[in-house]
Amino acid sequence: MSTTKDDSDDVGLGILLFLTIVFISLKMSNKIDWSWVWVFAPLWSVAALIVFFYLVALIFGFITRTKLV
């Protein structure tokens, strides 16, 4: 077991954080006329994907369980 951290794990979060900072700076400088919801979309989209996959797994598990009984 290695105790060193793999740098590739942080790449996704780094890109999302970079996009969020770019969108905030563009919004604050009036270069884009987006809603704040879309400016922060890189952050909440990850949470939405996690919830989506959790619900799909939950539904799939429920369907397969009811077929076995």
N, C-alpha and C positions, 0 to 999 in steps of 0.2 A: 504494500500500500504506500502510495506516495502522499506526502503531506503538502506538496507544492500545489499552488492554485493554477489552474489552466486559464490562460488569458483569453481563450476563445469564448469562455462563458460570459465575459463582460462586453463583448462586441455588440450584441443585440441591444443591451441596455444603453450602451454608449451612443449608438446610432439614434435610438429613440430620444435620449436626453438631448443630443445635438439638434435633432429636428425640433424638439419642443423649444429649445432656446432660440433657434432661428425663427420659428413661427412667432414667438413672443416679441422678439426684436422687430420683426416686420410689422406686427400689429401695433406696437408702441410707436413706430415711426410712420404710421399711416400708409404703409406701402400696400397692405392688404386690408380688405374690408370684410374680414371673416368674423363670425361669432366666436366668442371665447371658447365655446364648446369645441369648435373645430381646431382652434389654436392648441388646445390641450389634448387633442385626439390621439397623438402618439402615446400618451400616458394611459388614458382610459381604454384604448383599444386592446391593450394587452390583458387587462382585467376582463374585458368583454369576451375575448377569445378563450380565456381560462374558464369562465362561466359557461360559455357555449359548449366546449368540449366536455365539461363536467356533466352538463345536462344530457348531451348525446350519450355519454357512457352510462348515465343513470337510466335513461330510457332503454338503451340496448340491454342493460342488465335486467331490467324489469321484463322486457319482452322475452328474453331467453329463459328467465326463471319461470314465467307463466307457461311456456311451451313444455317445460320439463315436467310440470306437475299434472 
